[in-house]
Amino acid sequence: MKAKQFILTVCVALVPLTVAFAAGADEKAVRDADEQWAKAAALKDVAKTVAFYADDAVVMPPNAERATTKEAILKIWKDLLTDAKVSWKATKVEVAKSGDIGFISGTYEVTMNDVVTGKPVNDRGKYLEVWEKNADGSWKCGADIWNSDIPVAAATSSAPGAAEKK
């Protein structure tokens, strides 16, 4: 009887360790997927970049409409990767206790040529991704949003007569 009680006590004591190990493995899997995604974008591989999104993903780029179809998401990345150098790095990765959803936040950098002057323009900012765990254990990005840390010049400051308005 004491042996059964001892075994039961050990099993109960090990449950939190098993859960913690699983959470750590999921966080690593999400982080690794995000790193592979960033590498695909750096190589300007549009098809591979878009393949990291879930079928029902929502992508919200700055200063643009949200994209909810594969075609719209493909267009965003095709336009971006054609003329720009893109990189990002996760700074925080978390997986929910349920183990089926993960969150990544981090920073990004983009360099592209200005359409008017042709000179390089640099942007930097932050992003947030929501990842979903599939039945096969793989992870896909279900929501993706990013925005710049660089302030936008006030649109009204250069408008004729803007200083005269009160």
Secondary structure by P-SEA (a helix, b strand, c coil): caaaaaaaaaaaaaaaaaaaaaaaaaaaaaaaaaaaaaaaaaaccccccccccccbbbbbcccccccccaaaaaaaaaaaaacbbbbbbbcbbbbcccccbbbbbbcbbbbbcccccccbbbbbbcbbbbbbbccccbbbbcbbbbbbcccccccccccccccccc
